[in-house]
Every structure is written in structure tokens, then in C-alpha cells.
Amino acid sequence: MSTRTNYSSGTKWEDFAGYSRLVRMGNIIEVAGTTAVEKGEVQAVGDAAGQTRIILEKISYWLEKAGARLEDVVRTRMYVANIDDWEAVARIHGEFFGDIRPASTLVAINGLVDKELLVEIEATAVLPEST
């Protein structure tokens, strides 16, 4: 049976909403929806590309904490508050994942938890069986 490890970023929302920043179960890693918030403040306000860069850097950081790398990502899910931002978001995604090419979804949604948040991204990584 696989061991489950939950990783917390320590935000108040994790306890409140009952979720973890990242969950690793065996060789599968799921990264929760990630936004461009640092120390309670939205970063890169009004800049979808800037928020995307911050988010993917955060995802990379949490993957490393769980023993993975961006190269292990097999799926990303991107949510944008404004469909007009899709190209800017996709371009930054391509900078991070261009050679990796995970399966990916990008959808426009009605809004995120804060009106200044323009993008939220989730990721799934799978490690080789021997790790």
C-alpha cells in the first residue's frame, strides 16, 4: 500500500477548507490549485503572464519538496478569469513546459476567490516507480 504524505504551506485556508498544498501518494503527486498570492497579498496585479510565472515557480518549489521536478508533470489545469488572457498564460506555460509537454487544459471561469487573481493552476506529477 502506498504511503500518503500531505504537504502544507501553512496558510489559514488549508485548515479552513480542509485541503493540502500538495499530496504525494506513492509515485503520484497532486498539486492543489495555486495562485499568485504571497504572504496574503496578490502578486502581479493586472498581469496574467506575471501571475502565471509566479504560480509555476511555486508549483516547481512544491514539487521539489515532494521529490519531483517539472519534468515529472503529466497534467496541468489552468483556470483564467478572463479568456482574453489565454495567450499570455499559455505562453508562460510553454516557457516552463515546452519540452515536457504535459496534457493540459485551459478554461475560462466566472472568477477566482479574489478579483485580483487572474489565474489558478493545478498540476499532477508521476514519479518513476523506483523513487
N, CA, C and O atoms as a MOPAC input file, in Angstrom:
PM7 MOZYME 1SCF
protein

 N      0.84500 1    -1.18600 1     0.00000 1
 C      0.00000 1     0.00000 1     0.00000 1
 C      0.88300 1     1.24000 1     0.00000 1
 O      1.89900 1     1.27800 1     0.69400 1
 N      0.50600 1     2.24300 1    -0.76600 1
 C      1.27100 1     3.47600 1    -0.87900 1
 C      1.11200 1     4.34000 1     0.35800 1
 O      0.05200 1     4.38800 1     0.98200 1
 N      2.18800 1     5.01100 1     0.68900 1
 C      2.16800 1     5.95100 1     1.79200 1
 C      1.68800 1     7.30100 1     1.29700 1
 O      2.10100 1     7.76700 1     0.23600 1
 N      0.82300 1     7.91800 1     2.06100 1
 C      0.30300 1     9.24100 1     1.72800 1
 C      1.02200 1    10.28000 1     2.56700 1
 O      1.12400 1    10.15000 1     3.78600 1
 N      1.52400 1    11.32400 1     1.89400 1
 C      2.16500 1    12.43400 1     2.58300 1
 C      1.49300 1    13.72200 1     2.13300 1
 O      1.43900 1    14.01800 1     0.94000 1
 N      0.98100 1    14.48500 1     3.08900 1
 C      0.38100 1    15.78700 1     2.81400 1
 C      1.41200 1    16.87300 1     3.09900 1
 O      2.12500 1    16.81500 1     4.10100 1
 N      1.48800 1    17.85500 1     2.22000 1
 C      2.39900 1    18.98900 1     2.38500 1
 C      1.54900 1    20.23800 1     2.57000 1
 O      0.59800 1    20.47100 1     1.82500 1
 N      1.90000 1    21.03300 1     3.56600 1
 C      1.15800 1    22.24600 1     3.87400 1
 C      2.03500 1    23.47600 1     3.66800 1
 O      3.22500 1    23.47100 1     3.98100 1
 N      1.41900 1    24.52700 1     3.13500 1
 C      2.13400 1    25.79900 1     3.02100 1
 C      1.89300 1    26.66200 1     4.25600 1
 O      2.50700 1    27.71800 1     4.40800 1
 N      1.00500 1    26.21500 1     5.13200 1
 C      0.76200 1    26.92100 1     6.38200 1
 C     -0.27400 1    28.02900 1     6.30500 1
 O     -0.44300 1    28.77700 1     7.26700 1
 N     -0.97000 1    28.15100 1     5.18100 1
 C     -1.98900 1    29.19500 1     5.10400 1
 C     -3.20300 1    28.80400 1     5.92600 1
 O     -3.46600 1    27.62100 1     6.14300 1
 N     -3.93700 1    29.80500 1     6.38000 1
 C     -5.14500 1    29.54300 1     7.17300 1
 C     -6.21500 1    28.83000 1     6.35600 1
 O     -7.07700 1    28.15000 1     6.91200 1
 N     -6.15800 1    28.98700 1     5.03700 1
 C     -7.18400 1    28.40500 1     4.17800 1
 C     -7.10900 1    26.88400 1     4.12700 1
 O     -8.12300 1    26.22800 1     3.89000 1
 N     -5.93500 1    26.31300 1     4.34300 1
 C     -5.81500 1    24.85800 1     4.27800 1
 C     -6.64100 1    24.18900 1     5.36800 1
 O     -7.36900 1    23.23500 1     5.09400 1
 N     -6.53800 1    24.67500 1     6.59200 1
 C     -7.34700 1    24.10800 1     7.67700 1
 C     -8.81700 1    24.44800 1     7.47400 1
 O     -9.68300 1    23.59000 1     7.64000 1
 N     -9.09700 1    25.67900 1     7.12100 1
 C    -10.46600 1    26.15200 1     6.93800 1
 C    -11.21300 1    25.32200 1     5.88600 1
 O    -12.34500 1    24.89400 1     6.11100 1
 N    -10.56900 1    25.10300 1     4.74900 1
 C    -11.21500 1    24.39800 1     3.63800 1
 C    -10.89100 1    22.90500 1     3.59900 1
 O    -11.46700 1    22.16500 1     2.80100 1
 N     -9.97500 1    22.46400 1     4.45200 1
 C     -9.65600 1    21.03800 1     4.54100 1
 C     -8.90300 1    20.50000 1     3.33900 1
 O     -9.29900 1    19.49000 1     2.75800 1
 N     -7.82200 1    21.16600 1     2.96200 1
 C     -7.02300 1    20.68500 1     1.83500 1
 C     -5.54100 1    20.82500 1     2.13700 1
 O     -5.15500 1    21.46400 1     3.11600 1
 N     -4.72300 1    20.23400 1     1.30200 1
 C     -3.26800 1    20.32500 1     1.39800 1
 C     -2.73600 1    21.01200 1     0.15300 1
 O     -3.34900 1    20.93300 1    -0.91200 1
 N     -1.62000 1    21.67400 1     0.27600 1
 C     -0.96100 1    22.32200 1    -0.86200 1
 C     -0.56400 1    21.27800 1    -1.89500 1
 O     -0.67100 1    21.50000 1    -3.10100 1
 N     -0.10200 1    20.13400 1    -1.39700 1
 C      0.34700 1    19.05600 1    -2.26400 1
 C      0.13600 1    17.75500 1    -1.52900 1
 O      0.31100 1    17.68100 1    -0.31300 1
 N     -0.24200 1    16.72300 1    -2.27300 1
 C     -0.37800 1    15.38100 1    -1.70600 1
 C      0.43900 1    14.43700 1    -2.57500 1
 O      0.31000 1    14.41000 1    -3.79900 1
 N      1.29000 1    13.65800 1    -1.89700 1
 C      2.03000 1    12.60100 1    -2.60200 1
 C      1.55200 1    11.26900 1    -2.06300 1
 O      1.54800 1    11.02800 1    -0.85600 1
 N      1.14900 1    10.40500 1    -2.98800 1
 C      0.74000 1     9.05400 1    -2.62600 1
 C      1.51400 1     8.11000 1    -3.53200 1
 O      1.20900 1     7.96600 1    -4.71500 1
 N      2.52700 1     7.46700 1    -2.94800 1
 C      3.40000 1     6.63100 1    -3.75400 1
 C      4.14000 1     7.48700 1    -4.76100 1
 O      4.84400 1     8.42400 1    -4.38300 1
 N      3.98800 1     7.17600 1    -6.03900 1
 C      4.70900 1     7.92600 1    -7.05900 1
 C      3.83100 1     8.98900 1    -7.73500 1
 O      4.24300 1     9.59700 1    -8.72300 1
 N      2.62100 1     9.21100 1    -7.20300 1
 C      1.71000 1    10.21300 1    -7.75900 1
 C      1.69100 1    11.43800 1    -6.86200 1
 O      1.58200 1    11.33200 1    -5.64000 1
 N      1.80000 1    12.60600 1    -7.49100 1
 C      1.79100 1    13.86700 1    -6.76800 1
 C      0.71600 1    14.75900 1    -7.37100 1
 O      0.66300 1    14.95900 1    -8.58500 1
 N     -0.13600 1    15.28800 1    -6.50900 1
 C     -1.17000 1    16.23400 1    -6.92900 1
 C     -0.88900 1    17.56900 1    -6.24700 1
 O     -0.75800 1    17.64100 1    -5.02500 1
 N     -0.79700 1    18.62400 1    -7.05400 1
 C     -0.60000 1    19.97300 1    -6.52400 1
 C     -1.93700 1    20.69400 1    -6.59700 1
 O     -2.55900 1    20.76500 1    -7.65700 1
 N     -2.37000 1    21.22500 1    -5.46600 1
 C     -3.64600 1    21.93300 1    -5.39900 1
 C     -3.62500 1    23.17900 1    -6.27500 1
 O     -2.56400 1    23.64700 1    -6.69000 1
 N     -4.80000 1    23.70000 1    -6.54600 1
 C     -4.90800 1    24.95500 1    -7.28000 1
 C     -4.01000 1    26.00200 1    -6.64200 1
 O     -4.09400 1    26.26000 1    -5.44100 1
 N     -3.15900 1    26.59700 1    -7.45000 1
 C     -2.13700 1    27.52300 1    -6.96300 1
 C     -2.34600 1    28.88000 1    -7.61800 1
 O     -2.57900 1    28.97800 1    -8.82300 1
 N     -2.26000 1    29.92000 1    -6.80300 1
 C     -2.43400 1    31.28700 1    -7.29000 1
 C     -1.19600 1    32.11700 1    -6.96000 1
 O     -0.27500 1    31.64800 1    -6.29100 1
 N     -1.19500 1    33.33500 1    -7.43400 1
 C     -0.05800 1    34.24300 1    -7.22100 1
 C     -0.25300 1    35.06000 1    -5.95200 1
 O     -0.28600 1    36.29000 1    -5.99200 1
 N     -0.38000 1    34.36700 1    -4.83100 1
 C     -0.51600 1    35.02200 1    -3.53000 1
 C      0.71700 1    34.69200 1    -2.70300 1
 O      1.08700 1    33.52600 1    -2.56900 1
 N      1.33800 1    35.69900 1    -2.16200 1
 C      2.48500 1    35.54000 1    -1.27200 1
 C      2.21600 1    36.32500 1     0.00500 1
 O      1.92200 1    37.52000 1    -0.04500 1
 N      2.31500 1    35.66100 1     1.13700 1
 C      2.09500 1    36.29300 1     2.43800 1
 C      0.77600 1    37.05400 1     2.47800 1
 O      0.69200 1    38.15300 1     3.02600 1
 N     -0.25200 1    36.44900 1     1.88800 1
 C     -1.57900 1    37.02600 1     1.91900 1
 C     -1.84900 1    38.12500 1     0.90600 1
 O     -2.95100 1    38.67300 1     0.87900 1
 N     -0.87800 1    38.45900 1     0.07600 1
 C     -1.03200 1    39.53600 1    -0.89700 1
 C     -0.96000 1    39.00000 1    -2.32000 1
 O     -0.08200 1    38.20500 1    -2.65400 1
 N     -1.89500 1    39.44800 1    -3.15300 1
 C     -1.87600 1    39.06400 1    -4.56600 1
 C     -0.68900 1    39.75000 1    -5.23500 1
 O     -0.47000 1    40.94900 1    -5.06300 1
 N      0.06700 1    38.97600 1    -5.99300 1
 C      1.23700 1    39.48200 1    -6.71200 1
 C      0.88100 1    39.71800 1    -8.18400 1
 O     -0.07400 1    39.13800 1    -8.70000 1
 N      1.64700 1    40.56300 1    -8.84000 1
 C      1.47800 1    40.83900 1   -10.27900 1
 C      0.03000 1    41.19400 1   -10.61100 1
 O     -0.55200 1    40.65600 1   -11.55300 1
 N     -0.53500 1    42.09300 1    -9.83400 1
 C     -1.92500 1    42.51400 1   -10.04300 1
 C     -2.08200 1    43.05200 1   -11.46600 1
 O     -1.29100 1    43.87700 1   -11.92300 1
 N     -3.11000 1    42.57200 1   -12.15200 1
 C     -3.39700 1    43.02100 1   -13.50700 1
 C     -2.53600 1    42.40000 1   -14.59100 1
 O     -2.64700 1    42.78700 1   -15.75400 1
 N     -1.67500 1    41.44100 1   -14.23900 1
 C     -0.71500 1    40.85800 1   -15.17800 1
 C     -0.84700 1    39.33100 1   -15.17200 1
 O     -0.22400 1    38.65200 1   -14.35500 1
 N     -1.65100 1    38.80500 1   -16.07700 1
 C     -1.88500 1    37.35900 1   -16.11900 1
 C     -0.60100 1    36.58000 1   -16.37100 1
 O     -0.39000 1    35.52700 1   -15.77000 1
 N      0.26200 1    37.08700 1   -17.25400 1
 C      1.53000 1    36.39800 1   -17.52300 1
 C      2.40300 1    36.39600 1   -16.27300 1
 O      3.00600 1    35.37600 1   -15.94000 1
 N      2.47500 1    37.51300 1   -15.58900 1
 C      3.26200 1    37.60200 1   -14.35900 1
 C      2.73600 1    36.67000 1   -13.28900 1
 O      3.51800 1    36.02100 1   -12.59500 1
 N      1.41000 1    36.59000 1   -13.14400 1
 C      0.83100 1    35.67300 1   -12.16900 1
 C      1.13300 1    34.23100 1   -12.54500 1
 O      1.41900 1    33.40800 1   -11.67600 1
 N      1.07200 1    33.92200 1   -13.82500 1
 C      1.35400 1    32.56000 1   -14.27800 1
 C      2.78700 1    32.17100 1   -13.95400 1
 O      3.03600 1    31.05700 1   -13.49400 1
 N      3.72000 1    33.06500 1   -14.18600 1
 C      5.12900 1    32.79400 1   -13.88000 1
 C      5.30700 1    32.51200 1   -12.38100 1
 O      5.97700 1    31.55000 1   -12.00600 1
 N      4.71500 1    33.34300 1   -11.53700 1
 C      4.80200 1    33.15600 1   -10.08600 1
 C      4.21000 1    31.80500 1    -9.69300 1
 O      4.79300 1    31.07100 1    -8.89600 1
 N      3.05800 1    31.48800 1   -10.25500 1
 C      2.38000 1    30.22500 1    -9.93800 1
 C      3.24500 1    29.02800 1   -10.32100 1
 O      3.40700 1    28.10300 1    -9.52500 1
 N      3.79700 1    29.03600 1   -11.52100 1
 C      4.59400 1    27.88900 1   -11.96200 1
 C      5.90200 1    27.77800 1   -11.18100 1
 O      6.40800 1    26.67300 1   -10.98600 1
 N      6.44800 1    28.88800 1   -10.74000 1
 C      7.61800 1    28.83100 1    -9.85300 1
 C      7.23100 1    28.21800 1    -8.51300 1
 O      7.99500 1    27.43300 1    -7.95200 1
 N      6.04900 1    28.56800 1    -7.99100 1
 C      5.57000 1    27.97200 1    -6.73400 1
 C      5.32200 1    26.47300 1    -6.90300 1
 O      5.68800 1    25.68000 1    -6.03500 1
 N      4.71200 1    26.09300 1    -7.99900 1
 C      4.46700 1    24.67000 1    -8.25100 1
 C      5.78600 1    23.91500 1    -8.32500 1
 O      5.90800 1    22.82700 1    -7.76100 1
 N      6.76800 1    24.47500 1    -9.01000 1
 C      8.08800 1    23.84700 1    -9.09600 1
 C      8.69200 1    23.66500 1    -7.70100 1
 O      9.24600 1    22.60900 1    -7.39500 1
 N      8.58400 1    24.68400 1    -6.86900 1
 C      9.10600 1    24.62500 1    -5.49500 1
 C      8.45500 1    23.47700 1    -4.71600 1
 O      9.15000 1    22.70000 1    -4.06100 1
 N      7.12400 1    23.37000 1    -4.78800 1
 C      6.42700 1    22.33100 1    -4.02400 1
 C      6.70300 1    20.94400 1    -4.57800 1
 O      6.78700 1    19.97700 1    -3.82100 1
 N      6.84200 1    20.84000 1    -5.88100 1
 C      7.21300 1    19.54400 1    -6.45500 1
 C      8.56900 1    19.09800 1    -5.92600 1
 O      8.74400 1    17.93300 1    -5.56800 1
 N      9.52600 1    20.01600 1    -5.87500 1
 C     10.85700 1    19.67300 1    -5.35100 1
 C     10.78200 1    19.21900 1    -3.90900 1
 O     11.49700 1    18.29900 1    -3.51100 1
 N      9.91400 1    19.85800 1    -3.10900 1
 C      9.73300 1    19.44800 1    -1.71000 1
 C      9.27900 1    17.99500 1    -1.61700 1
 O      9.60400 1    17.29700 1    -0.65700 1
 N      8.52600 1    17.54300 1    -2.61800 1
 C      7.99200 1    16.17500 1    -2.62500 1
 C      8.87300 1    15.21400 1    -3.41400 1
 O      8.49700 1    14.06100 1    -3.62700 1
 N     10.04800 1    15.68300 1    -3.85000 1
 C     10.97100 1    14.80400 1    -4.55800 1
 C     10.73800 1    14.71400 1    -6.05300 1
 O     11.17500 1    13.75700 1    -6.69200 1
 N     10.05500 1    15.69900 1    -6.62200 1
 C      9.75100 1    15.68400 1    -8.05900 1
 C     10.32000 1    16.92800 1    -8.73500 1
 O     10.87500 1    17.81600 1    -8.08900 1
 N     10.16200 1    16.96100 1   -10.05600 1
 C     10.60100 1    18.10900 1   -10.85600 1
 C      9.50300 1    18.42300 1   -11.87000 1
 O      8.56500 1    17.64700 1   -12.05100 1
 N      9.63600 1    19.55700 1   -12.51600 1
 C      8.66900 1    19.89100 1   -13.56000 1
 C      8.60700 1    18.79300 1   -14.62300 1
 O      7.54600 1    18.54000 1   -15.19400 1
 N      9.72700 1    18.14900 1   -14.88700 1
 C      9.78700 1    17.08700 1   -15.89200 1
 C      8.88400 1    15.90700 1   -15.55600 1
 O      8.56000 1    15.10500 1   -16.43200 1
 N      8.47600 1    15.79500 1   -14.29500 1
 C      7.59700 1    14.70700 1   -13.87300 1
 C      6.12000 1    15.05000 1   -14.03400 1
 O      5.26200 1    14.19000 1   -13.83300 1
 N      5.81400 1    16.28900 1   -14.39100 1
 C      4.42100 1    16.71600 1   -14.53700 1
 C      3.82500 1    16.08100 1   -15.78700 1
 O      4.39000 1    16.16900 1   -16.87700 1
 N      2.67400 1    15.44300 1   -15.60900 1
 C      1.98300 1    14.80200 1   -16.73200 1
 C      0.69100 1    15.52800 1   -17.09600 1
 O      0.11700 1    15.27600 1   -18.15600 1
 N      0.22600 1    16.43000 1   -16.22100 1
 C     -1.02600 1    17.14700 1   -16.48300 1
 C     -1.03900 1    18.47700 1   -15.76100 1
 O     -0.62900 1    18.57500 1   -14.60500 1
 N     -1.51600 1    19.50200 1   -16.45500 1
 C     -1.78500 1    20.79500 1   -15.81600 1
 C     -3.21100 1    21.20600 1   -16.16100 1
 O     -3.74200 1    20.86300 1   -17.21700 1
 N     -3.80700 1    21.94600 1   -15.24700 1
 C     -5.13700 1    22.50700 1   -15.44600 1
 C     -5.04100 1    23.99000 1   -15.11700 1
 O     -4.68400 1    24.36900 1   -14.00200 1
 N     -5.36300 1    24.82300 1   -16.09900 1
 C     -5.24000 1    26.26600 1   -15.91700 1
 C     -6.62300 1    26.90200 1   -15.98800 1
 O     -7.41600 1    26.61000 1   -16.88300 1
 N     -6.88800 1    27.76900 1   -15.03200 1
 C     -8.15900 1    28.46900 1   -14.96300 1
 C     -7.87000 1    29.95900 1   -15.06800 1
 O     -7.07100 1    30.49600 1   -14.30200 1
 N     -8.51900 1    30.62500 1   -16.01800 1
 C     -8.32500 1    32.06700 1   -16.18900 1
 C     -9.65700 1    32.77200 1   -15.96100 1
 O    -10.71300 1    32.28900 1   -16.37200 1
 N     -9.58700 1    33.91800 1   -15.30200 1
 C    -10.79300 1    34.69800 1   -15.02900 1
 C    -11.25400 1    35.46300 1   -16.26400 1
 O    -12.40600 1    35.89000 1   -16.33600 1
 N    -10.36600 1    35.63700 1   -17.22700 1
 C    -10.69500 1    36.35800 1   -18.45400 1
 C    -10.08600 1    35.60600 1   -19.63400 1
 O     -8.86400 1    35.48900 1   -19.73100 1
 N    -10.91700 1    35.10400 1   -20.51800 1
 C    -10.42100 1    34.30200 1   -21.64300 1
 C     -9.46100 1    35.08800 1   -22.53000 1
 O     -8.64900 1    34.48800 1   -23.23500 1
 N     -9.53600 1    36.40300 1   -22.50700 1
 C     -8.60600 1    37.21000 1   -23.29700 1
 C     -7.16200 1    37.03900 1   -22.83100 1
 O     -6.23300 1    37.39800 1   -23.55500 1
 N     -6.96300 1    36.49700 1   -21.63100 1
 C     -5.60800 1    36.27900 1   -21.09500 1
 C     -5.02700 1    34.92900 1   -21.50700 1
 O     -3.89300 1    34.61400 1   -21.14400 1
 N     -5.77500 1    34.13200 1   -22.25300 1
 C     -5.32500 1    32.76500 1   -22.51900 1
 C     -3.96800 1    32.71000 1   -23.20500 1
 O     -3.15000 1    31.85700 1   -22.86200 1
 N     -3.70500 1    33.58800 1   -24.16000 1
 C     -2.42700 1    33.52000 1   -24.87900 1
 C     -1.24700 1    33.85900 1   -23.96800 1
 O     -0.20600 1    33.20500 1   -24.03700 1
 N     -1.40000 1    34.86900 1   -23.11900 1
 C     -0.32800 1    35.25100 1   -22.19300 1
 C     -0.03900 1    34.11000 1   -21.21800 1
 O      1.11800 1    33.81000 1   -20.92500 1
 N     -1.09800 1    33.48200 1   -20.72200 1
 C     -0.95300 1    32.36000 1   -19.78900 1
 C     -0.31600 1    31.17000 1   -20.50100 1
 O      0.60600 1    30.55100 1   -19.97100 1
 N     -0.80000 1    30.85000 1   -21.68900 1
 C     -0.26000 1    29.72000 1   -22.44700 1
 C      1.21200 1    29.93400 1   -22.80500 1
 O      1.99600 1    28.98500 1   -22.78900 1
 N      1.59000 1    31.16800 1   -23.12700 1
 C      2.98600 1    31.45700 1   -23.47700 1
 C      3.92400 1    31.15300 1   -22.30500 1
 O      4.97600 1    30.54200 1   -22.49300 1
 N      3.54600 1    31.57500 1   -21.10500 1
 C      4.38900 1    31.30500 1   -19.92600 1
 C      4.38500 1    29.80900 1   -19.62500 1
 O      5.42800 1    29.24800 1   -19.29000 1
 N      3.23900 1    29.16200 1   -19.73800 1
 C      3.16900 1    27.70900 1   -19.55600 1
 C      4.14900 1    27.03900 1   -20.51300 1
 O      4.85600 1    26.10700 1   -20.13000 1
 N      4.19100 1    27.51000 1   -21.74900 1
 C      5.11500 1    26.96400 1   -22.74600 1
 C      6.57100 1    27.17900 1   -22.39100 1
 O      7.41000 1    26.33100 1   -22.69300 1
 N      6.89000 1    28.30200 1   -21.75400 1
 C      8.27200 1    28.53900 1   -21.30700 1
 C      8.69800 1    27.49400 1   -20.28800 1
 O      9.83800 1    27.03000 1   -20.31000 1
 N      7.79000 1    27.12400 1   -19.39800 1
 C      8.10600 1    26.15200 1   -18.34600 1
 C      8.02000 1    24.71100 1   -18.84100 1
 O      8.80800 1    23.86400 1   -18.42200 1
 N      7.06300 1    24.42800 1   -19.73200 1
 C      6.76600 1    23.04500 1   -20.10200 1
 C      6.95200 1    22.73300 1   -21.57900 1
 O      6.50900 1    21.67800 1   -22.03400 1
 N      7.58900 1    23.60800 1   -22.34000 1
 C      7.70400 1    23.43700 1   -23.78500 1
 C      8.22800 1    22.09400 1   -24.22700 1
 O      7.66400 1    21.49200 1   -25.14100 1
 N      9.29100 1    21.60000 1   -23.61000 1
 C      9.86200 1    20.31000 1   -23.98900 1
 C      9.23200 1    19.14400 1   -23.22900 1
 O      9.36600 1    17.98900 1   -23.63400 1
 N      8.55200 1    19.44500 1   -22.13800 1
 C      7.93200 1    18.41300 1   -21.30300 1
 C      6.57500 1    18.01600 1   -21.87300 1
 O      6.23900 1    16.83400 1   -21.93600 1
 N      5.81900 1    18.99000 1   -22.27600 1
 C      4.51800 1    18.82700 1   -22.92800 1
 C      3.52500 1    17.94700 1   -22.16100 1
 O      3.08800 1    16.91700 1   -22.67400 1
 N      3.16600 1    18.34900 1   -20.93000 1
 C      2.13900 1    17.58100 1   -20.21900 1
 C      0.78500 1    17.76500 1   -20.90100 1
 O      0.57900 1    18.73100 1   -21.63500 1
 N     -0.12200 1    16.84500 1   -20.65600 1
 C     -1.50800 1    17.06200 1   -21.06700 1
 C     -1.97700 1    18.31200 1   -20.32700 1
 O     -1.62900 1    18.51100 1   -19.16300 1
 N     -2.75200 1    19.14100 1   -20.98600 1
 C     -3.08800 1    20.41800 1   -20.36900 1
 C     -4.48200 1    20.87000 1   -20.75100 1
 O     -4.97500 1    20.58000 1   -21.84100 1
 N     -5.10400 1    21.58400 1   -19.83200 1
 C     -6.41400 1    22.17900 1   -20.06000 1
 C     -6.34200 1    23.62800 1   -19.63100 1
 O     -5.75100 1    23.94900 1   -18.60000 1
 N     -6.94600 1    24.51300 1   -20.42600 1
 C     -7.06900 1    25.91500 1   -20.06400 1
 C     -8.51900 1    26.31500 1   -20.29800 1
 O     -9.02900 1    26.23400 1   -21.41500 1
 N     -9.17300 1    26.74800 1   -19.22500 1
 C    -10.57200 1    27.14100 1   -19.33300 1
 C    -10.78000 1    28.49800 1   -18.67600 1
 O    -10.08000 1    28.87400 1   -17.73600 1
 N    -11.76000 1    29.21700 1   -19.19700 1
 C    -12.17800 1    30.46900 1   -18.56700 1
 C    -13.26700 1    30.14900 1   -17.55100 1
 O    -14.15200 1    29.33000 1   -17.79800 1
 N    -13.18100 1    30.80900 1   -16.41400 1
 C    -14.16400 1    30.60500 1   -15.35600 1
 C    -14.77700 1    31.95800 1   -14.99100 1
 O    -14.29400 1    33.00300 1   -15.42700 1
 N    -15.80700 1    31.93000 1   -14.21300 1
 C    -16.50900 1    33.15100 1   -13.83400 1
 C    -15.67700 1    34.05400 1   -12.92900 1
 O    -15.85200 1    35.27200 1   -12.94700 1
 N    -14.77900 1    33.47800 1   -12.14300 1
 C    -13.94500 1    34.26900 1   -11.25200 1
 C    -13.23600 1    33.38300 1   -10.25400 1
 O    -13.59000 1    32.22100 1   -10.05300 1
 N    -12.22500 1    33.96500 1    -9.63400 1
 C    -11.47000 1    33.27100 1    -8.58900 1
 C    -11.80800 1    33.89500 1    -7.23900 1
 O    -12.59200 1    34.84200 1    -7.17400 1
 N    -11.23500 1    33.38200 1    -6.17900 1
 C    -11.59700 1    33.77200 1    -4.82000 1
 C    -11.31000 1    35.25100 1    -4.51700 1
 O    -11.90300 1    35.81100 1    -3.59400 1
 N    -10.42600 1    35.88000 1    -5.26600 1
 C    -10.11700 1    37.30700 1    -5.12200 1
 C    -10.16400 1    37.91400 1    -6.51800 1
 O     -9.60200 1    37.34500 1    -7.45400 1
 N    -10.81900 1    39.05100 1    -6.67400 1
 C    -10.97400 1    39.65200 1    -8.00500 1
 C     -9.65300 1    40.04300 1    -8.64600 1
 O     -9.59700 1    40.22600 1    -9.86200 1
 N     -8.58700 1    40.17600 1    -7.86200 1
 C     -7.27000 1    40.49400 1    -8.42000 1
 C     -6.53200 1    39.27000 1    -8.94300 1
 O     -5.52900 1    39.39800 1    -9.64600 1
 N     -7.02800 1    38.07800 1    -8.60000 1
 C     -6.43100 1    36.84100 1    -9.10800 1
 C     -6.95600 1    36.58300 1   -10.51200 1
 O     -8.16500 1    36.55200 1   -10.73900 1
 N     -6.04600 1    36.40200 1   -11.44000 1
 C     -6.39900 1    36.21000 1   -12.83700 1
 C     -6.23100 1    34.76600 1   -13.29100 1
 O     -6.83200 1    34.34600 1   -14.28000 1
 N     -5.40200 1    33.99900 1   -12.55900 1
 C     -5.02200 1    32.65000 1   -12.98900 1
 C     -4.91900 1    31.74200 1   -11.76400 1
 O     -4.47900 1    32.16500 1   -10.69500 1
 N     -5.33100 1    30.49100 1   -11.94000 1
 C     -5.08100 1    29.44200 1   -10.95100 1
 C     -4.67200 1    28.19700 1   -11.72900 1
 O     -5.25200 1    27.88700 1   -12.77000 1
 N     -3.66500 1    27.48200 1   -11.21700 1
 C     -3.14900 1    26.31000 1   -11.92500 1
 C     -3.01300 1    25.13400 1   -10.95800 1
 O     -2.57000 1    25.29800 1    -9.82100 1
 N     -3.40100 1    23.94600 1   -11.42900 1
 C     -3.19500 1    22.68500 1   -10.72300 1
 C     -2.21800 1    21.84800 1   -11.53600 1
 O     -2.06000 1    22.06500 1   -12.73800 1
 N     -1.56300 1    20.89400 1   -10.88400 1
 C     -0.64600 1    20.01500 1   -11.61400 1
 C     -0.67200 1    18.61100 1   -11.01200 1
 O     -0.90000 1    18.41900 1    -9.81700 1
 N     -0.43100 1    17.65100 1   -11.88200 1
 C     -0.27500 1    16.25600 1   -11.48400 1
 C      1.08800 1    15.79000 1   -11.98800 1
 O      1.43300 1    15.98600 1   -13.15300 1
 N      1.84800 1    15.17600 1   -11.10400 1
 C      3.15100 1    14.62400 1   -11.47900 1
 C      3.16500 1    13.14100 1   -11.14500 1
 O      2.52200 1    12.69800 1   -10.19400 1
 N      3.90700 1    12.38300 1   -11.94300 1
 C      4.09500 1    10.95400 1   -11.67900 1
 C      5.58500 1    10.68100 1   -11.71100 1
 O      6.26800 1    10.95000 1   -12.69900 1
 N      6.07200 1    10.13700 1   -10.60000 1
 C      7.49200 1     9.79900 1   -10.48500 1
 C      7.73300 1     8.39700 1   -11.03200 1
 O      6.83600 1     7.55400 1   -11.01300 1
 N      8.95200 1     8.15200 1   -11.51900 1
 C      9.28000 1     6.77400 1   -11.90700 1
 C      9.05100 1     5.84200 1   -10.71600 1
 O      9.22600 1     6.25100 1    -9.56900 1
 N      8.66800 1     4.61900 1   -10.97700 1
 C      8.31800 1     3.66200 1    -9.91700 1
 C      9.42200 1     3.47300 1    -8.87600 1
 O      9.12300 1     3.15200 1    -7.72600 1
 N     10.66800 1     3.66300 1    -9.24400 1
 C     11.77800 1     3.36400 1    -8.32500 1
 C     12.05000 1     4.47600 1    -7.33000 1
 O     12.89500 1     4.28500 1    -6.45500 1
 N     11.37700 1     5.65000 1    -7.40400 1
 C     11.67300 1     6.74200 1    -6.47100 1
 C     10.76300 1     6.75000 1    -5.27800 1
 O     10.89300 1     7.61000 1    -4.40800 1

